[in-house]
Amino acid sequence: MSNGFRDSFTKDDSKEDILGYDDTAFYYFVISVLTCVALPWTLSVIRSLILPSPEVEKEYPTKTSEGSIYRYPQTAAMVHKVSEGRIQVKRFTTRDAIMCLLKTIALSAIWAGIFGTGMQLGHEKEINKFDPFELLDVTPQATSSQIKRNYRKLSLVYHPDKNADDPLAASRFIQITKAYQALTDDVARRNWEKFGNPDGPQISKVGIGLPRFLLEKDNHLMILFAFFFILIFLVPVTFICYYQNTKNYAANGVLIDTLQFLGYYINDSTRVKSGPELLAASCESRQMTTKPSDNAHMKKLAGHVIEHKKRVFTVPVVMKNQYLVWAHLQRRHDLMSEELRKDLDELLGYGMKVTQAMIEIACMREWFATAQSMIDFRRCLVQALDVKSSQLLQIPHFKEEHVERCRVAASPVTTLAEFLSLDAENRKKIAEMTPEEMLDVEAFCAHVGDRVVKASIAVEDESEIVVGDVATVTVQMFWKHLQKGQAQGPANSPLFPELKFEEWWLFLVEPGAGSTRIVHFEVCRDNERMMEEKLRFQVTKAGENKLVLHAMCDAYAGLDQKIELTYRAYAEDELQRSFPAHAEDEELDLQPTLFQQWMGDLRQDESEEEEEEGVPNQKAQGKAEGNTPSSPAKGGSPENNKVGYRARRRMQSKDDDDDESGGSSSGSDD
């Protein structure tokens, strides 16, 4: 009876009665979890409806991380490209509609679950306390005869023999029995009044709010199967799939196969002409699919595109993509079909990562000429500029006749930097364009602007440079045309499918007789009005040294700058450096370290032990010579008898104790 009652009214036993299980804690848990998911999700949806889409800000940002406002190019082609791009990002496609519908259904289901669980929670009752009067259906003023009569009547109704197939009746019978004991037995009544239970104090148990169906024996097999399915199958499969998708990519986002391919084919003689074929033969390019209609569309380009390098690879997709790259560099977009334009845009999207890998491979092997060529190819892709074309074709509306006009002018202009240095009136005279076209030209010149690059070399916290030092080249770049609070926006590249922000590659090279060696390089992606970058290298040669700093822009051709740096490095034996120290620091240097203090105490203890062991011998010898051990010496030099003050005191006290115990006093010198 006792065990059955404990099963019915307590939760500290493994035979807990499922019939009386309380789901309230589980309902609270469900509401808390669903609210944590639904509330921020709902706020995010409301924010996306009110504020601009974050995808627009991601693809076409307006501010830098430091809060500066990007200055976008104001040429007609770029304004149209940016506006169309933003509209395209905001456009509600079929895929977006499906995702929005799924999100709406999921969010509605979550809120419905929260509401339904709250309603169910409102109908739940707390676990009833043990009330014998309620169980026996009597009042607290009932007499013992009334209690006994109701007990007999209820026990006959709920007796297990009469309700063999009803487990609830058996539980009810146990409750009635214990209620009768609580009202008739003095000990049980005192326990009930004091502890709320006729069996006395019970051990409470705190557990997780689990739903009722998890505790039902009929569901144990299904729950175990679901647990092992998630833990042994679903989680490992998810991890394996994620690993399979990511293991093929390097840290820079390029496929590992592409890095291996480029590492094999790029050498110190690789130049710009090899760029289109290397890009077309990359793994990203080879994974692009070919369509049956490609041959018909490619025939329209035949005869209009010049390949400046003989083909090496004959794979169809490589040949097709290589031809598309050459067509892009020669601006034959009007001859491409819509499908070819999409393929070209996809290929150019891979181009930035692949060309960056080309440059990094050349830098790791210290091939400056190859790295420079790969940067040239990178900006040819951005500006749709052929490898043999003039830099002036980057200017809006410029064609070959305008380039020729600039070349034969009274003051010839052949580079972009020379054209930018002209004033507006001279640019108008030399270009001979319509007013609308000249507006684009002036907008281009205003956006490209003028850059000032300064560099200095020194060893931090030192006035001289010595062999073995780590020298620092500090590079400062300043955009004159930008105002305070502005940042350089994307490059003027109307024929490139994406926005391309300027990146400056800084090379510190050591000029030599045969070739130049890259000492150090950095990539500056900061677009603020003023930026600073530091290049560090170790000084290895004494005497007069010369380095050349190359600042190369990957978005425009013709803006590169070169600065020569000279410095004198002293040999280690030529210059003795003094290291000034504060007086207090010098005093600290004289103090023993913690290890020295510990070792000193250890040696002192060892010396004391040795001296204590040698006391009897010294005492005997002193008595034979008429001297005490503590007496310095009629028989020895003071240097040989030097000991610490504490050691002498301990030796003297030990001698006194020995003399007193032997009934004799130690002799002393007169």
N, C-alpha and C positions, 0 to 999 in steps of 0.2 A: 504493500500500500504506500509506504513512504517513498519508494523510488518512483512509483507511478505519479504521485502527487508532485514530486520535484520535476518530473518531465513536463507537467502541465503548467507550473507556475514559475519556473526558473529557467535560465538560459545558460547554465554553466555545466551542462551535461551533454555528452555526445548523442544522447537519445532525444534530442530536442523535438518537441511535437510540432510538426509542420502545420497542423490544423490551427494552432494558436500563433503562428509566426506573424510578425508585424513587418509590413513593407514600407512603413513611413520613412525610415532612414534612406531606403533606396530611392524613394520618390524625391526626397530632398537632394540626393546626390545627382539624380538625372536632371533635375531642374537647374542645378548649379552648373553642370557641364554644358548643357545645351545653351544656357544663357551666356556663358563665356564664349561660345562659338557664334551665337546668333547676334549678340549685341554689337561687337566690332564689325561683323560682316554687314549688318544693316547700316551702320554708320558709314562704312566704306561705300556702299551702294548709293546712299543719299549724297555723300560727298562727290561721287563721280557724276551724279546728275546735276549738281549745282556748279561744281568747279570744272575746269578743263580736264580732259583726259590725261592721266600721267604718261601715257604712251606718246602723246604729242610733245610733252616736255622732255621726254627721254630722247626722242628722235630729233627734235628741233628745239634744243634748250635755249632759254632766254637769259639765264644767269649762270655764273660760275659757282663753284663751291664756296668761294670767298665773298660772294654777293655782287660781284661786278657784272655789269650788263654787257652781253655780247653785242658787238657791232657787226651786223650782217651786211653783205655787199648789196648795193642798191642798183645794180645793173638790171635792165628789163628782164633778161633771161633768168637771172638768179632770183629775182622777186617772184617771177612766175613759177620757177622750180620749187621754191620754199612754200608758196601758197598752195600749189597743187599737192605737194607732199603732205602738208598738214591736213588738207581735205581728204587725202587718201588714207591717212592714219585714222581720221575721225569717221571714215565711211563705214556704214553698218553692212558688213558682208553676211553671206549665208552662214559661214562658220561662226561669226559673232552672234548671229541670231540664235543659233542652236545652243551656244554656250550660255547666252543670256537666259534662254528658256530653262535650261538645266539648272542654272543658279537660282532662278526664281522658284522653281519647283522645290529645290533642296531647301532654300531659305523658308519657304512657306511650310514645308513639312517640319522643319525644326521648330518654328513658332507654334504650329499646331500641336507638336509633341509637348512643348512647354505648357501650353494652355490645357491640354488634356491631362497631363500629369498633375497640374495644379488643381484641376477639378477633382481628380481622383484623391488627391491629398486632402481636399476639403471633406470628402466623405469618410476618410479613415478616422478611426477612433484610437485613442491612446490605449496602451495595454492596461487592462483593468487591474486594480489592486485586489488583493484577496479580501473579500467581504463575506464573512460567513452568514450574516443576516440576509444578504441578497441571495446567496446561493440556496439557503433553506426557505426563502420566501417568508420570512418572519420579521417582525419589527424588533428594535432593540429592547423594547419593554416586554417582549414575549416571555412567558413562563417556561420552566423546564419541560412541563408536559406538552405545551404547544410546540416547542422545539423538537421534542422526541416524536410527536405525532407527524409533523411535517417531514422529518427525516425518514420515518418508515414509509410514508407515502411516496416520497421521491425516490427512495432506494428501490422500491418495488418497480417503479416506472423505468429506471435507468440501469437496472441490474444487468451485468454482462451476460448472464445466462438467458435472459429474455431478449437480448439484442446482440446476438452473436455476430452479425454482419455489419454492425454499426460501430466503428471505432470512436465516433464522437460520443456515443452513449456511455462507453466504458470510461472515457475521460471525464465525463460529467459525473459518473458514479463516484470516481475517486475524489472529485472536488466536493461532492456532498458529504462524503465520509469524513474528510478532513475538516470541513466546516462544522460538522457535528462535534468532532473532537475538540475543536477550538472553543466551543461554547459549553462543553460539559466537563472537560478535563482542565484542572487548575493550571498545570504546567503548560499545556498547549495554549491556554487562554493568555497566560502571562507572556509567552513568546510572541503570540499574535499582537498583543497590545504594545509590546516593546519593539519588536522587529518587523511587524507586518506579515509574519509568516509563522504558522503554528510549529514548524520544525526548528525554529530558532534562527539565528543569523545565517545568511546564505552568502556564498562567494559570488560576487558580481563579475560579469564577463563583458568586455568591450570588443566589438567586432566591426567588420566592414558592412556597410549597408548593401546587402545582396538581395536580389529579387527572390521571390518564393520558388520560382521554377528551377533555380540553380540548386536548391536543396532537396528537391524531390528525387527519390531514388530512380524513378522511371526515366529521368532525364540525364542521369550521370554518364551513361555511355555516349550519348550524343554530345554532351559538354566536353567529355574527354577527347572525343574525335575532333571536335572543332578546335580545341586547344592545341592538339598535336598538329593539326592541319596548318594553323597559323604559325606556330612556333617552328615546326620542322620543315614545312614546305613553302608557305607564302613568304615569310621573312627572308629565308635564304635565296629564293628565286628572285625576289625584288632586289636584293643586294647584288646578286650575280648579274642581273640584267643591267643595273646601274654601272657596275664595274666594267662590263663588256662594252658599254657605250662610251665610257670615259677613258678606258685604258689606251684607246687608239689615238688619243689627242695629247699633244705636248702642253706645257704650261702656257705657251703663247697662243694656243687655240688652233695650231696647225696639226694635221695628221702626222703620226709618227712615220708613216711610209713616205710622206712628202719630205720630211727632214732627212731621211736616209737617202732618198733620191737626189735631193739638192746637194747633200754632203758629198755624194759620189761624183756628180757632174760639174759642180762649180769648182773652178781652179783659179790660179792667179792671172790667167789670160782671158777670163770670162768678161765680156763687155756688154754694152746695151743691146746689141743685135741679138744676143742669145736670150734676152729676157722673155719675149713672146713665146718661144718654144718651151722654155723652162716652166712658165706659168701654165701653158696648155698641157704639159706633160705631168703636172702635179697630180697627186692622188685625188684632190678635190675636183679637179677638172675631169679626170678619167671616170669619176663616178657619175658625171652628168650623162643623161640618156640621149641617145640619138633617135630621131624620128624619120619615118619613111619620106616625109616631104622635105627633108633637109637638102637633098641633092638638087631638087628643083629651085629651092630658094637660094642655094649657094651659087648656082649658075649665073644669077643676076649680078653677083659680085665679081665673077671671073673677068679678067681683063682690066678691072678698075683698081685692083689692089696689088701693090708691089711688095714682095717679100725680100727683104734685104739680106737674108741668110738662107742658105740651102737647108732643106729639111733633113733632120736626122731620124725622127720617129715617123712611122707610117701607120700608126693605129688610127682608125677612122675618126674617133672622137677627138684625138689629139690634133689631127690635121684640121678638122673643122674648127676647133677652138683657137688654134693658132692663126688661122685665116681670119677669124672674127677679131682677134686682138689687133692684127695688122690693119684691118678695115677700120677699127676704132681709132687707131693712132693716125690714120690718114683721113679721118672724118668722112667716111662713106656711109653714114647712118641712113641717109635718104634711100640707099639701095637695099637696105635690109627689110625683111618682112617683120611682122609683129612677133612671130615666134623667134626669129633670130635675135631681135632686140631683147627679148626676155632672157634668152640664153646668154647674151652678152652681158646683160646686167647682173645675172647670177655669177658669171665668171669674174666680172670686175669686183663683185662683192668679196670673192675669195682673194682677189689680187692684193689687197692691203696686207693681209696676214702672211701670204706667201712671199711677197717682196720683202717684208720685214724679216722673215726667216732667211732670205737670201743675204740681206745686209748683215745680219748677226753672224751667219756662217763665215762671211768674208772677214768680219771684224775679229772673230775668234782665231782665225788663221793669220791675222795681221796683214791682210792684203788690202791696202788702202785704195789702190786703183780699182779693184773689183768692187769694193764697197761703194765707192763713188759712182761707178757705172750702174750699180743696182739702184742707187738713189735717183740717178738720172732716169732710169726706166720707170721707177715708181711715180715720179712727177709727170712723165710722159703719159702714163695711164690716167692720172688725175686731170691733166689739161688736154687730153686727146691730141698729143703732139708727136709727130713722127720723129724718128731718131735723127734724121738729117734736116729737120725743119728749123726755121728761125724762131728765136725766143719771142719775137714780136707777135707771132700768131696767137699768143696767149691773150692779147688785147682784144676786146670785143670788136667784131665786125672787120677785123684785119684779115686781108687776103694777101696772096703773093704780090699783087700789084702795089699794095700799100707797103709791103716789105721792101720792094724794089725802089719805091719812091723815097723811103727813109734812107736807103743805102746810097742813093745818088744825090742826096741833098747837099747843100753847101757845107753843112756840118754833119757828116754821116752819122747815122744812128743805127747801130747793129745789135745792141743788147737791150734787154728790158730795163736795166738800171739806167742806161743813158736816156731812154725815153721818159722814164719817171722823173729824171732830173730837169727836164724841160719845163718851162712855164706853160700855162694854158694856151696862150696866144701862139707860141711856137708849135705846140702839139697840133693846134688847129690848122696851121699853115702846112705842116708837113704831112698831115693825114688826108686833108681835102675830103672830108666826109660831110654828110648832112647834119643839121643841128641835132636831130634826134639821136643819130649815131654818136655824135660828139658828147652828148650827155652821158651815154653809157661809158665812153672812153674816160671822161672825167670822173665818173663814179668809180670806175675800176682803179684809176690812179689814186683816188682818195682812200679807197679801201686797202689797197696794197701798202701805201704809205712808205715811210722811211724808217729804217731800223739802224740803231747805233749799237755796235758791239764793242765792248772793252774787255780786256783781259790783263791779268797781272799774275806773276808767279812769286811765291815765297814759301818759307817754312813757317808754319804757325808757331807763334811765340818765340821766334828766333829772328835775329837780324842778318845772319849769314847762312849760307847753304853749305853743308858738309856732305861728303860722300856717305851714303847710308841713310840719309834723312828721307822722310816722305814729304815731298814737295806738293804744294797745292796750287793749281791754276784756277783762279776765280774768274768766271766769265759772267759779265753783266750785259743784259740786253734790254734796250729801251725803245719803245714804239713812240715816235714823235707825234704821229697823227692822232693818237688816242688821248682823250681827256681823262681826268681823274674819275674813277668809278667805272671806266669802260674796259672791256677786254676784246682782244682780237677775235672776230667771229670766223666762220668757215671761209675757206678759200673760194674765190670766184671760179667755179668749175661747172658750168652749165651742162656739159656733156657727160659728166660723171654721175652715175645713178644715185649716189649717196652724198651726204654732207661730209666734207673732208676738212678737218681742222689742221692747222699747220703744226708740224713737228719739226724741231730743229735738232739735227744730228751734229754733235760736237766731237771732232776728231783731234786728238793731240798726236801729231806724227813727228817722227825723227827723220829729217831729210838725209838721204844717202846718195852715193854715187850712182848706184844702179836702180834702187827703188826706195820707196818710203815705207817705214814701218810704223804701224799704229802702236803708240805707247799706251793710250787710254782713250775710251770713248764713252759718251753719255748721250741719252736721248731726252730732250727737254720738251715736255708736252704742256707746259704751263702757258696759258694764253693771256696772262695778266699784262698790264701796261708796262710793268718792270719785273724782270725775273733774274734770278741768279742761280748759277750752277757751278759746282766745284768738281774738278778733275784731279785726282791724286795719283802720283807715281813715285817710285823710289829712285833716288839719284844714284847712279852707278859709275859715272865718269867724272874725274876731277878736271879742272880747267874751264875754259870757255865752252859753253854748250849752246846749241840752238835748237829750238823746237818751233813747229808751225801749228797754229790752231786753225782748223777749218770749221766754219759754221755753215752748215748746208740745210737749206729748206727743202722739204720733201713735197711741197705743194706747188711751188713756182720755180721755174728755171730762170737763172740769171740774177738771183738775189744772194748767192753765196758770198761769204766774206772770209778773208784770210788775214791772220795776224801773226807776225813773227815775234817770237819770244826768245830773248837771250839772257843767260844767267851764268854766273861764275860759281863753280863748286870747288870748295877746298878739300884737300886730302885730310884724312883724319889726323895726321901728324903735323899738318901745317897750321891748324887752328886749335888752340886749347880753349875750350869753353869753360867759363866760370859759372857756377851755379850759386847765386847769392841766396843766403838763408837768413832768416830772422834770428835774433839773439835767443829768443825763447825756444825756437826750433833747434838751435845748436845745443842748448842745455838739455833738451829732451833727447838728443842723440847720445848724450853722455850717460843717460840713465839706462840701467840694465833692462832688457826686455823681460817679458813674463817668463819666457823659457829660461833665460839666464838666471832670473831670480829663483825659479824652481830648481834648476840644477845647482845653484849656489847653496841653497838650503839643504839639498840632498848631500852635497859634498861636506857641508859643515856637520851634518848628523853623522856621516861616516867617519869624519875625523874625530868627533867626540867619542864614538864607540871605540875607535882604535886607541885613543888616549886613555879611556877608562880601562881598556884591557891591559894597557902598559903601566898602570899605576902601581900594582904590586911590585913589579920589577924595579921601577924607579924608586919606590919607597925603600926596598931592601938595599939598593945601591946607595941611597942617601944616608941610611943609617950606618952603613959600613964606612962612609966617608965623613960622617958627622954632620950631614946636611939633610934637610927635609926635601921631599919631592917638590914642594912649592917654592923652595928657595932657588933662585936663579943661579946661582952657580958659583960655587967654588969649583965645581967640576965640569962646567960647560959654558958655552958662549950664549949670550942673550938671543942671537939670531936663531940658534937651533932650538931654543926653548920658547919661541913665540907661539902662543896659542890664543884663541879668542878669550874674551873676558868671561863669557859664560862657561867656557870649558875649564878655566882656572878655578872659578868658584866651585864648580861641581867636583873637581878633583880635590880641592881643599876640604870641602864638606865631607867627602867620602873618607879622606885620611883621618879627619877628626873622629868620625864614627868608628873607624877601625881601631884607633888608639884607645877610645873610651871602652870599647868592648874588650880589649886586651888588657885593661887595667894599667896602661902606661900612656904617657903623653909623648907627643912627638917632640923631638929636639928642635931647637931653633938656633939660628946663628946669632952670635953675640954682635 
